[in-house]
Amino acid sequence: MRVLIAVEESPCSRQALESVLKRHWPEESQFRVISVMEPMPYYGPEIYSPYVIDSIVQAEGEALERKRKLVKDDVEMLRSHHVSNSVSGDVLSGDVRKCILDESKEWGADLIILGSHARKGFSKLFLGSVAEGVAGNANCSVEIVKGKVTH
Amino acid sequence: MKVIIAVDESAYGKKIIETIAHRQWQPDTAFRIISVVEPVSWDEVENENWAGLSKSMFEKRKKNATDLCLELKKILETQHPDCTVHVDVREGNPRKEILGAAIDWMADKILIGAHGHDLCDRFVWGGVSRAVATAAPCSVEIVRPYTRRSKEEHCAKEQKNEATV
């Protein structure tokens, strides 16, 4: 079984990973951890001062570094819990939904796991846009792990 | 761990159970197979003959749902003898009943089919599974059986071959 886990820094995403760690998986299961880096909006050099462009480039670099560390830590955590299983990880760049769906197809995932905030009241009527986009368009099973309730 | 498996009366439910049964589950896992049969509004059926026919059809659907759930229960129990499996056939609105069962039973997870019967068509995410995924108080897995995915891939390959020819 091939399990693709989409992670980010949010608490609900951490809960999704914890749920994977707690479960029993067949020995032949393979895990792939991915995190998607959405490029910062860029409106052309004419509206920015050189200082601002430098800051954007620096912020993007820092964000990418954080994502790489997150994926590396999660891969190591999975390897320590599921020693016999194959675990890989990668940081992708682009639209989050598209990246997750493309990766699941290319890698041949049987299950995609991602976190979503549990909601209350009016916002309960909506699922996160990434969770909804992935669950609705994937060609494999999708598990949405609900985190703590947010208002 | 408490897991709800929501299935309808179609054969698709069997594929979902086979996919789930193939996985590893902790021995203390309790499954509840739920099937909800939506009743026809009897008040709208004026002709007595039609009302009688509708009622008998509804009873038949309910019996089919019960038989299917019991069959699925056997499959799960055979694969996972340490787990407990309950069957729960209900009447009413599927999304309300599934969500109500998840709240009442304090389920940890709901497994529900994505629902797409036409294997070659682009996948349509069903209204019930979408509503359940959105409003559920617990984790939800939209299950797409292996057979379905492989058939989709097969269809896509055939279409590609036709295009190249």
HADDOCK unambig.tbl for C-alpha pairs under 7 A between the chains (distance, minus, plus):
assign (segid A and resid 24 and name CA) (segid B and resid 24 and name CA) 5.82 0.50 0.50
assign (segid A and resid 24 and name CA) (segid B and resid 25 and name CA) 6.28 0.50 0.50
assign (segid A and resid 24 and name CA) (segid B and resid 26 and name CA) 6.65 0.50 0.50
assign (segid A and resid 25 and name CA) (segid B and resid 24 and name CA) 5.75 0.50 0.50
assign (segid A and resid 26 and name CA) (segid B and resid 24 and name CA) 6.22 0.50 0.50
assign (segid A and resid 118 and name CA) (segid B and resid 137 and name CA) 6.59 0.50 0.50
assign (segid A and resid 124 and name CA) (segid B and resid 134 and name CA) 6.74 0.50 0.50
assign (segid A and resid 124 and name CA) (segid B and resid 135 and name CA) 5.68 0.50 0.50
assign (segid A and resid 125 and name CA) (segid B and resid 134 and name CA) 6.28 0.50 0.50
assign (segid A and resid 125 and name CA) (segid B and resid 135 and name CA) 6.37 0.50 0.50
assign (segid A and resid 126 and name CA) (segid B and resid 134 and name CA) 5.90 0.50 0.50
assign (segid A and resid 127 and name CA) (segid B and resid 134 and name CA) 4.95 0.50 0.50
assign (segid A and resid 135 and name CA) (segid B and resid 142 and name CA) 6.89 0.50 0.50
assign (segid A and resid 136 and name CA) (segid B and resid 125 and name CA) 5.23 0.50 0.50
assign (segid A and resid 137 and name CA) (segid B and resid 123 and name CA) 6.95 0.50 0.50
assign (segid A and resid 139 and name CA) (segid B and resid 149 and name CA) 6.15 0.50 0.50
assign (segid A and resid 140 and name CA) (segid B and resid 144 and name CA) 5.33 0.50 0.50
assign (segid A and resid 140 and name CA) (segid B and resid 149 and name CA) 6.49 0.50 0.50
assign (segid A and resid 141 and name CA) (segid B and resid 141 and name CA) 6.89 0.50 0.50
assign (segid A and resid 141 and name CA) (segid B and resid 142 and name CA) 5.46 0.50 0.50
assign (segid A and resid 141 and name CA) (segid B and resid 143 and name CA) 4.46 0.50 0.50
assign (segid A and resid 141 and name CA) (segid B and resid 144 and name CA) 4.67 0.50 0.50
assign (segid A and resid 142 and name CA) (segid B and resid 141 and name CA) 5.49 0.50 0.50
assign (segid A and resid 142 and name CA) (segid B and resid 142 and name CA) 5.11 0.50 0.50
assign (segid A and resid 142 and name CA) (segid B and resid 143 and name CA) 6.59 0.50 0.50
assign (segid A and resid 143 and name CA) (segid B and resid 140 and name CA) 5.69 0.50 0.50
assign (segid A and resid 143 and name CA) (segid B and resid 141 and name CA) 3.88 0.50 0.50
assign (segid A and resid 143 and name CA) (segid B and resid 142 and name CA) 6.11 0.50 0.50
assign (segid A and resid 144 and name CA) (segid B and resid 139 and name CA) 5.59 0.50 0.50
assign (segid A and resid 144 and name CA) (segid B and resid 140 and name CA) 5.28 0.50 0.50
assign (segid A and resid 144 and name CA) (segid B and resid 141 and name CA) 6.00 0.50 0.50
assign (segid A and resid 145 and name CA) (segid B and resid 139 and name CA) 4.39 0.50 0.50
assign (segid A and resid 145 and name CA) (segid B and resid 140 and name CA) 6.57 0.50 0.50
assign (segid A and resid 146 and name CA) (segid B and resid 138 and name CA) 5.76 0.50 0.50
assign (segid A and resid 146 and name CA) (segid B and resid 139 and name CA) 4.94 0.50 0.50
